[in-house]
């Protein structure tokens, strides 16, 4: 049974700039609903669907997905479980890559591929327009101009309501913003990978969301031990403390932890109500410099 004392709304709300879309800052990432290594069917499809239903029961109204998770698996599960969608549910997808039969991630960003990717997401999710689509960059061909121009054309045609970008640096961000309004940036960021500190602050001033991925990725043993110590002091999981730190880092940060288990989902959502005091924040902030 859902613990009604746990609610994603405890983290507060965020309104994407230039939109009427307002979401709880604690969201859900659907990636882990697919099989191992984000490929194939889930080991327990019924549990995966139960996770989606409980996420909404816990107050989550923002789900991050992509057609290349599975591929196609998470979008199919979302539609089978949640359609027709609640009026306040925001679905965000990501394009710019695909999966081959060997489960490899293939980056591709030509205009025809991006359009087909958006159309496929719409078809599998049962939508006429995607509210937010993130353009994923990365790889050797990192020129954002042409793919952003393709994104703007799809926005003008009504396939996309709003545009986000993923895995970008400050120069790419500025170039993208010169081409079309950007409502969110999705980059690697956590307690110990903080290269985007300045970007987060600049985005906060502009009212643009920052959505970090890998909230516990890439910790050294010493850093992980430091996080575990604070978590033990608070009688919380390291994951919950790391998520709470992100939520307190800046009001424009949205977190989208993913899981395929309801118990883990409840633990993640509980982080929305976890308040870190000054001494614990000091210990956690110091982990950025630990080696």
Number of C-alpha atoms within 10 A of each C-alpha: 4 12 11 9 10 19 22 28 19 18 24 15 16 19 17 19 17 12 11 8 15 16 23 21 27 31 28 26 19 26 24 21 32 26 20 12 12 20 23 17 17 20 13 14 15 11 15 23 22 15 25 24 16 17 23 19 16 20 20 25 23 25 23 23 25 26 25 25 23 25 21 21 24 31 30 17 23 23 16 14 17 15 12 11 15 10 7 12 17 20 20 19 23 24 26 22 21 19 18 11 8 7 14 12 12 12 17 19 23 12 18 11 17 20 18 12 22 23 18 15 26 19 14 18 25 17 17 13 19 22 19 25 29 24 24 24 23 16 11 7 10 13 14 21 14 14 23 23 15 18 27 21 16 19 20 11 10 14 22 21 16 26 26 27 26 24 18 21 15 12 10 17 19 12 14 24 16 12 15 17 15 22 24 25 25 21 19 17 21 24 23 22 18 13 13 18 13 11 16 24 17 13 19 16 10 12 18 24 25 27 21 23 19 14 22 17 13 13 19 13 11 12 20 16 14 18 23 19 16 21 18 13 9 14 11 16 16 20 19 22 27 21 27 23 23 20 23 16 17 16 19 25 24 27 26 24 25 21 21 23 17 19 11 16 19 20 15 27 28 24 25 27 18 19 15 16 8 9 10 19 15 11 14 22 15 14 20 15 11 14 10
